[in-house]
């Protein structure tokens, strides 16, 4: 009998990066979830970032995201690092740019792996690294009329 980790389903897929994108249109959780479907995956982790109504004690009315032309390539580079580190069966990441309102989806990432623990870890690594490394900037507009720019997601 073969050891459990010898089964092909326990290994990373050959081309696990299924969806990477920067979008000016509303994000679809269905699209992201469908992209990471894999019969060998026992765990799928999905993270959704939404525009919240406050930041650092101030009420947020709206915000805008903008990005450097290399943002999508940087997202792919980070995705490649994640799939090199975890047994990823499928991975998806999309980020919205443009003007967003409170409650709008700003980012969605998902990872499927053979087991739930790996999926959680890989998904967290993916969103944390995207947030810190991808050149996406947030322009927040506050209820009191002030505004600020925040670097990288």
For each residue, the residues with C-beta under 8 A, 3 or more apart:
1:
2: 6 7
3: 6
4: 7 10
5: 10 11
6: 2 3 10
7: 2 4 10 11
8: 11 40
9: 39 40 89 114
10: 4 5 6 7 40 87 114
11: 5 7 8 87
12: 16 83 86 87 88 89
13: 16 38 40 88 89 90
14:
15:
16: 12 13 83 88 89 90 91
17: 20 76 79 80 83 91
18: 35 36 90 91 92
19: 31 32 35 91 92 93 94
20: 17 72 75 76 79 92 93 94
21: 72 75 93 94 95
22: 67 71 72 75 94 95 96 97 136
23: 26 27 94 95 96 97
24: 96 97 98
25: 96
26: 23 96 104 105
27: 23 31 32 94 96 105 106 107 108
28: 31 32
29: 32 33 46 48 105 108
30: 33 34
31: 19 27 28 34 35 92 94
32: 19 27 28 29 35 36 46 92 94 108 109 110
33: 29 30 36 37 44 46 110
34: 30 31 37
35: 18 19 31 32 90 92 110
36: 18 32 33 41 44 46 89 90 91 92 110 111 112
37: 33 34 41 44 90 112
38: 13 41 89 90 112
39: 9
40: 8 9 10 13 89 114
41: 36 37 38 44 89 90 112 113 114 119
42: 113 114 115 116
43: 112 113 114 115 116 117 118 119 120
44: 33 36 37 41 110 111 112 113 119
45: 110 111 112 116 119 120 122 123 124
46: 29 32 33 36 108 109 110 123
47: 107 108 109 110 123 124 126 127
48: 29 105 107 108
49: 105 106 107 108 127 153
50: 103 104 105 106
51: 60 62 63 100 101 102 103 104 106
52: 55 60 102
53: 59 60 102
54: 57 58 59 60
55: 52 58 60 140 142
56:
57: 54
58: 54 55 142 143 144 146
59: 53 54 142 143 144
60: 51 52 53 54 55 63 102 140 141 142 143
61: 102 141 142 143
62: 51 99 100 101 102 141
63: 51 60 99 100 138 139 140 141
64: 97 98 99 100 138 139 141
65: 95 96 97 98 100 106 136 137 138 139
66: 97 136 137 139
67: 22 71 95 97 134 135 136 137
68: 71 135 136
69:
70: 73 74 135
71: 22 67 68 74 75 95 134 135 136
72: 20 21 22 75 76
73: 70 76 77
74: 70 71 77 78 133 134 135
75: 20 21 22 71 72 78 79 93 95 130 134
76: 17 20 72 73 79 80
77: 73 74 80 81
78: 74 75 81 82 126 129 130 133 134
79: 17 20 75 76 82 83 91 93 126
80: 17 76 77 83 84
81: 77 78 84 85 129
82: 78 79 85 86 88 91 111 122 125 126 129
83: 12 16 17 79 80 86 88 91
84: 80 81
85: 81 82 122 125
86: 12 82 83 111 113 118 121 122 125
87: 10 11 12 113 114 118
88: 12 13 16 82 83 91 111 112 113 122
89: 9 12 13 16 36 38 40 41 112 113 114
90: 13 16 18 35 36 37 38 41 110 111 112
91: 16 17 18 19 36 79 82 83 88 109 110 111 112 122 126
92: 18 19 20 31 32 35 36 108 109 110 111
93: 19 20 21 75 79 107 108 109 110 126 130
94: 19 20 21 22 23 27 31 32 107 108 109
95: 21 22 23 65 67 71 75 106 107 130 134 136 153
96: 22 23 24 25 26 27 65 100 104 105 106 107
97: 22 23 24 64 65 66 67 136
98: 24 64 65
99: 62 63 64
100: 51 62 63 64 65 96 104 106
101: 51 62 104
102: 51 52 53 60 61 62
103: 50 51
104: 26 50 51 96 100 101
105: 26 27 29 48 49 50 96 108
106: 27 49 50 51 65 95 96 100 153
107: 27 47 48 49 93 94 95 96 127 130 153
108: 27 29 32 46 47 48 49 92 93 94 105
109: 32 46 47 91 92 93 94 123 126 127 130
110: 32 33 35 36 44 45 46 47 90 91 92 93 123
111: 36 44 45 82 86 88 90 91 92 119 122 123 126
112: 36 37 38 41 43 44 45 88 89 90 91 119
113: 41 42 43 44 86 87 88 89 116 118 119 122
114: 9 10 40 41 42 43 87 89 118
115: 42 43 118 119
116: 42 43 45 113 119 120
117: 43 120 121
118: 43 86 87 113 114 115 121 122
119: 41 43 44 45 111 112 113 115 116 122 123
120: 43 45 116 117 123 124
121: 86 117 118 124 125
122: 45 82 85 86 88 91 111 113 118 119 125 126
123: 45 46 47 109 110 111 119 120 126 127
124: 45 47 120 121 127 128
125: 82 85 86 121 122 128 129
126: 47 78 79 82 91 93 109 111 122 123 129 130
127: 47 49 107 109 123 124 130 131
128: 124 125 131 132
129: 78 81 82 125 126 132 133
130: 75 78 93 95 107 109 126 127 133 134 153
131: 127 128 134 152 153
132: 128 129 152 153
133: 74 78 129 130 152
134: 67 71 74 75 78 95 130 131 152 153
135: 67 68 70 71 74 152
136: 22 65 66 67 68 71 95 97 152 153
137: 65 66 67 149 150 151 152
138: 63 64 65 149 150 153
139: 63 64 65 66 147 148 149 150
140: 55 60 63 147 148 149 150
141: 60 61 62 63 64 147
142: 55 58 59 60 61 145 146 147 148
143: 58 59 60 61
144: 58 59
145: 142
146: 58 142
147: 139 140 141 142
148: 139 140 142
149: 137 138 139 140
150: 137 138 139 140
151: 137
152: 131 132 133 134 135 136 137
153: 49 95 106 107 130 131 132 134 136 138
